[in-house]
Amino acid sequence: MGKELQITISNDVKLTPLLIGDANEILKLVNSNRANLARFLYWVKDVNDIASAQKYISDRINSGQHGARWFKVHFKGDFCGVFAVKSICSDSAVAELGYWLSQSTQGNGVISQIISKASELLADTHTQFIEFKCLEKNAASINIALKSGALIVDVIPNFAFADNVWQNLNIYRSMLK
């Protein structure tokens, strides 16, 4: 998969490459969803102006992680979040996925639709498994992992202080379908 302008997941869901020039849109989306996103995402507190939004994007698209691909998520034509193949481990054939959505878009099956197309998104790789890392109280992300057929494979205790408590990081994995 190269730098296509758009990847169509369904009639309502599309992906486009995340670019530094998207900083204004990222900042607007983070600002309008800050309280909800900050409950489980450590980086939200650091995205508070255009320069920090550019840094957020740059740190991701230039992560140097093998196989990393970052996308803007569009639902019914509106930019509503980010989806990523954060890395692909060649040795274990595992692709780690990450995502976040605006609160108003959650509950529409957007991420589940994208994950259902993961085999197409990863067709040019040797990926056999997809992996999700979710804080233990992030019920929405855990439900997405479980819905994809993932099972918990590891727990990192007291990984992060989020939503006013220390939380474990649960790691889920499933076969790529």
N, C-alpha and C positions, 0 to 999 in steps of 0.2 A: 504494500500500500504506500503510495507516494504522498504528495501534498495535494490531493484532490481538494477542490473547493468545498465539496459537501458530500457527506456520506448519509444516504437515506436509510434510516432504521425502519420507519413506518410512515404512513401519511402524515402523522402529527410530530414525529420525532426525527430530528436531523442533527448531525454532528458537523462542525467545521473546525479547522485547526485553531488552537489557542495561540494568539500572537501578542507581542508586546503592545501593539496598537489597540488592544482590547482593554487597556488599563482603566479607562473611564467607565466602560460598561461593568467591569469587575467591581470597581469601587462602588458604583451605584447599587449593584446587586448585594454586595456585602453590607453596605450601609443599611439597606432596607430589610436585611435579614440577620443583622448582627447578633441580636440576642439569641435567636434560634441556633445559628451556626456556631457561636462561641461556646455553646454547651458541650460540644464534642470535638471541635477543631482548634488546635493550639494556635494556628497561624492568624486567626481572625483578628485578634487584638493588635496585630502588627500591620494590618491593612487599613490605613486611615487617611491616606491622601494619594494623589496620582503617583508620586514617586514610589511609595510603598506598594501600590497595586502593580506598578511595573516590575518591582523587585519580586513580588509574589509570582508573577508570570515568568520572569526570567529564571528564577531559581528552579522552576519546574521544567520549562521547555529546554533549559540548558543544564539539566541535572547531571548529565553524563551517565545516567543509569542505562544499562543495556536494554534496548527495545522500547524505551520510554516514548509515549505518544500522548499528547494532551489535547483535549478538545473542548470547545464550547458546546453546550447542549442547548438546542432550540426545541421548544414545545409549542405547537400551533403558531409557529413563526416568531415566538418571543424567546430571547436569550434568557435562560433560567438556571444555569449552573455549569459545572465542569465535570467531565468524565475523563479518566486517564487509565492507560496501561502505564503504571508507575515504573515498572521494571520487568524484565524477563530474565530469570536465572537459567542460563544455558545448561548447567549441570543437572538441575532437577526438573527442567522443562516446566517451571512454574511462572505464570504471569500474575503479578500483583495488580489488582484493580483498585481504583479509588474514585470517589465521586462526591459531589454535594449539589443540592438543588435548593432553589428558593422555596420557602415554606408554602407559598400558594400553588406550587407545582407538585409538591409531594402528594402521594396518594393516587396518582394517575398512572402508575405502572411504568413511568418513563425509564428508570434505571433497569428494571426487569426486562423491558423491551430491548435495551441496549445490550444487556448481558446475554439475552437469547441470541444475539448476533455475534457474540464474542468469537466463535470459531471463524466467522468471515473476517472480523477485524484482525485476527491473529493468523490468518491463512498462510502468510508468508514467513511464519516462524515455526519453530519446533515445539511450541507450547502444547503440553498435554493436560495441564492443570491450571485452574484459576484460583487465586487466593484473595481473601478479604481480611483486613485487619480492622476490628471494630472495638471501641471501648465498651465495656460490659453493660452500660446503661443506655447505649445507643440502639434502642429497640428497632427503629426503622431500618438501620443498616444491617442489623442482625437478621431481621426478617427477609431482607433482600438476599443475603447470603444463603439462608436456609431455603428460600424459595428456589434458588438456583441449584439446589441439591447439595450444597456444601455442608460439611460436618466440621465440628471444632477439632483442631489438630494440636493446638498448643494454647497456653495461657501465660502471659507475662504479668506477674503480680505487681500491683501498685505502680502501674506504668505512667499514669498521668493524673494530676489533680484537675478534675473537670466536673462541672455542674455541682460544685461545692463538696465533692468527696474524692478520695483516692480511688481510682478505678483500674481494674485489670484490663489488659489488652487481649482480646480473644482473637485467635487466628483460625479462620475457616478456609477449607480447601475443597474443591470439587473437580471432577474430571471435566475437561473441555468437551462440550457436546457438539 
